[in-house]
Amino acid sequence: MQAVANPIAERISSISESSTMKVAADATRLRAEGVDVVDFGAGEPDFPTPDNIKRAAIVALEQNFTKYTPAGGTAELKKAVCERHAQDFGTHYQPAECLITVGGKHAVFNLMQALVNPGDEVVIPVPYWVTYKDVVNYAGGKCVFVDTDEAAGFTVTASMIEPHLTARTRMVIVNSPSNPSGAVMDRGEFEKILHLTSRRGIYLMTDECYCKFLYDSEPYSIASVPGAKETVVVAGSLSKTYAMTGWRIGFALAPAPIIGAMGKLQSHSTSNPTSIAQKAAVEALRGPQESVTAMLAEYRKRRDFVVGRLRAIPGVQCAEPRGAFYAYPNVGVALGKNGINDTLAFSDRVLQEAHVAVVPGEAFGTDRHVRISYATSMKELERGLDRLHQFIVKYS
Ligand SMILES: Cc1ncc(COP(=O)(O)O)c(C=O)c1O
């Protein structure tokens, strides 16, 4: 038998395995061996999906809503997405400007495929959500990374972005609140960035995955600015807002021709997101919203606890997360000695020795931080932070 010469297509070599998924897999493996692992790696709510949403899925099943739907999602769900967005943010999207996707990640992927040509530059503030880099690379684009200031809480400003805009810039990506830092963009800066991009005919992609989890400001969408809809593309997700990570429902809001292009791609790849999950999503968006408020209140308590405990570790700094459910402490004090030369080694050793799963900052573009998800119970946070404290004291 003749072995296949180049067994894997070249374009796959432009991407790497998601490090957040890898941490989850390593932690699961250790747990399966009977080790008591505290998991701060998972970027998903520890709350169950609210009952009203689950019931809507059960009703959908009972009513045999189990067939193909339109590839880009049901008209009912598109309408519900547009109405929720209008109610929350004062936008005016029509169903023709909406696509339902298999999670927010799928919306981001399809947006890149539809908008980025080989050689196009895409501006990405650091630290960034892991997936942006890989999906831009996969589309043949070139990532242009923009440093932010840890002392200013990693927040992104127009003056940071502007020097990186060139004739080749196709898109700027913003993610507020940010995964991994929890940074929230100032409205004025957001609008200044829109001004920079719209004036030059550059897309501004806003990833609104954590838009409801804000600790000291009101939910805001840059798409609500008059005229923004022409160049702003929104990637949205129900995963975190409604504790629906496994249901895989996200959406894009963008000018109709872009939605058409993404829909074409979707019609040849995933086809429709799961029919039952779409019915559940309609209930999530149209039903009572109290569960979101309740989750936010709980995350706030945990945020305060986690930041306090991290800052109490000698030598560790932690910027205050103003949204989402992640802390992004600087653990540089424990690097460069004892064989712990980078945050990959740090995360590995914390997992192996202290049995705490954290995500190395390298995954998000910085080299002295780790990401801690506080979407886990106070009891787990206490246990894990005790262990982390001891580990850092021992190795710093
Ligand atoms: C910033 C950001 N955007 C989008 C997503 C996509 O979430 P999902 O595909 O589960 O809807 C995530 C998930 O972790 C995220 O952190």
The ligand as an ORCA input file, in Angstrom:
! r2SCAN-3c Opt
* xyz 0 1
  C     -15.283     35.969     23.093
  C     -16.085     34.789     22.673
  N     -16.773     34.845     21.531
  C     -17.503     33.823     21.098
  C     -17.570     32.644     21.822
  C     -18.386     31.557     21.224
  O     -19.231     30.887     22.056
  P     -20.189     29.770     21.476
  O     -19.633     29.251     20.208
  O     -20.265     28.740     22.547
  O     -21.514     30.435     21.257
  C     -16.847     32.513     23.008
  C     -16.825     31.268     23.762
  O     -16.042     31.008     24.625
  C     -16.093     33.634     23.456
  O     -15.403     33.579     24.589
*
